[in-house]
Amino acid sequence: MDGLADLVRRLRSLPPSCGPVRLVAVDGHAGSGKSTLAGRLAARLGGAPVLHLDDLASHDALFGWTGRFLEQVAAPLSRGEPARYEVYDWERRVFGGARALPPAPVVLVEGVGAGRRALRPHLACVVWLEVPREEAWARGRHRDGPKLAGFWDGWERAEERHFAADPTLPHADLLVRRCARGYLVLPGPRGGREKSAENHGG
């Protein structure tokens, strides 16, 4: 079975969560393949917009982008208006230029912390890419090479602190696992709890 096709059907059937938009978080550890998954979902959704949280984060605030997301992204989308947000340049270490995000039927938000507590009231679905932390980090380090080893040392500590204080996994609606032939989609902890409540009539 094509797991992504099933996931796309689920996302399209969700009620809007942020104005007319179904805002969908794709979360997981750094290096787990969130950008790839989001890109494949976007293509299956007919070119759905994707917001990469790397564009909102910065060296000085790896996880300190909540306010800018709520003001520059969630607020205009909730009014059915295009969002415009400043994009961080990781080489020059400055914010420069702006990117537009249309209020499409489904908008994907991809990055570590996409399913954080402050965003969940605006999200139609939280998807967690299920790759063990150490495996994901090893992939990321290999991808970025030795020049960014120091950055990764600091990132790993920051990610540990973030998920200890504000975990996403317990609130995930769906879990996605990479398989030899694509992706497997499973109920997440929150999705499982809601289904159990329905089965018990409450």
N, C-alpha and C positions, 0 to 999 in steps of 0.2 A: 504493500500500500504506500502511496505517496504521502508521506507525513506533512510536507509543506502544503500540498493541495488541501488537505484536511484543515490545517491551521489557517490557511487563507479563508476558507469557507467560514470558519469560526469567527475570525476577526471581522469579516464583512457582516456577519449576522448580529454583532454586538450593538447595543444601543449607544448612541453618541454620549460622550463623557465630558467634553469640553466645548460647549456651544454645539455646532453641528459636526464636530470632529470626534472620531474614535481615536483617542490618543493611546498608543500602545508602547509600553516600555519593553525593551530587550536588554536585560541585565545579565550579569555574570562576572566572573573574575577577569582581570586584565589578561589578554592573550587567549581567551577561550573561544574566540571566533564570532563575536557579536556583530562586528561590521559585515562580515561575510554573510551571516544569517540575515541581517537586516537588508542587505543588498538583494539577496535572493527573494526575500519576502516582498520587497518593494517592486521587483520585476514582476512577480506573480500577481501583484495587486494593480498592475497596469501603470507602474511608474509612481507609486506612492512616495511622497516626500519623506526624507530621512533627516533627522537632526542628530548629528554626532556630538556627544557631550564633550569630546576633546576640543570642540570649537568654543565652548563656554568656559571650560576650566583654564587654569594657567599655572605656571610654576609656583606662584605664591599662594594659590588657592586651588589645590587639586580637587577638593570637594566643596569649595565655597562658592558654588555657582547657583544655589537655590533661588536667591532673590532675583537674579537676572533672568533665570528661566521663568519664574512666575510673572515678572513684569513685562519682559520682552517677548515671551512666547505664549504662555498660558492665557494671559489677559486678553491680547488681541484675538487669539483663536476662539476664546469663549464668546466673543462678540461677533464671530463669523468673519473677522478681518484677517488679512495676511499678517503674519508675524515678521518682525525684522530684528535680528540680533547681531551684535558685534562678534566678530570671529577672532580668536586668539592665534597669533603667529608664533609657533613654538620655537622657531629659529631666531626671530628678531626679538622675542619676548615682549611683544606689545599687542594690544588689540588694534586691529586696523580693518576698515571696511565693514560692510554689513551684508548679511545674507537674508533673503526672503524665504518665508515658509508659508505656502498657501493653506487655507483652511479646507484641505481635501477630506474626503470621507474617512480615510485612514491616514494618520501621520505616525511614523515610527520614531521613537526616541531611543537611541542606542548608546550605551556606555555604562561604565561601572557606576552604580548608584542611581540608575534610571528609575528604579522602583522604590526610591526612598520615601520615607514617611510623608514629607511635605508635598510630594507630587501625587501620591496615590489618590487623593480626592478628585484629581483631574484625569485619571487614567481609566480607560475602558478595560484594560487587561495588562497584567504583569507576566512577562515571559522570562523564565530563567534558563539560561544555557548551561546545562549540567556538565561541567568539566571540573575535575578536582583542582583545587587551588594550586597545588605544586605543579601539576601538569600544565595548567594554563600559564602560570608564570614562566615555566621553562620554555614554553612555546614563544612567549613574548620576548624573553631575553634572546633567544636564538634569532627571532625575526629582526630585532633591533640592533644586534651585534654588540661587540665589546665597548664601543664608544659610549653607549648609553647604560653601561653597567652601574655606574654611580646613581643615575636617575632611577633605575629599577630598585636599587637598595632602598632609596627613600620612598618610592612608590609602594613597595610591599608593606612597609611599616604603616604608611598612611591608609592603605586599603584595609589592613587588619583593624586599625582603629575605627575606620568608618563602619565596617560591617559588624564590629562588636557593639557599637552604639546604635546603629540603625540598619539592622539586617533586612535584606530583601527576600531571601529564600523562604522564610515562613509565610510570606504574604504573596507568593507567586501563584497565579492562577493556573499556569501551565509550565511544565518542564520539557525542555527540548534536549535530546541527546543526539550527537552525531554518530551515525552508523556507517557501515561499509557502503551501503546503498542509499545514503541520504540522511534523513533525520527521522527520529522517532519522537512523537509528541504524546506526553502523558499528563494526567491531572497533577497540578501542583498542590502544595499543602493547603492553600486557601480554597482552591477549586474542590479538593477532596472534602474539606470541612463543609462547604456549602452543599455539596451533593449529599453528604451524610445527613445534614439537617433536613434537606428536602425529603429524604427517604424516611425520616422519623417524624415528619409532619410538623417541623418547627425550625 
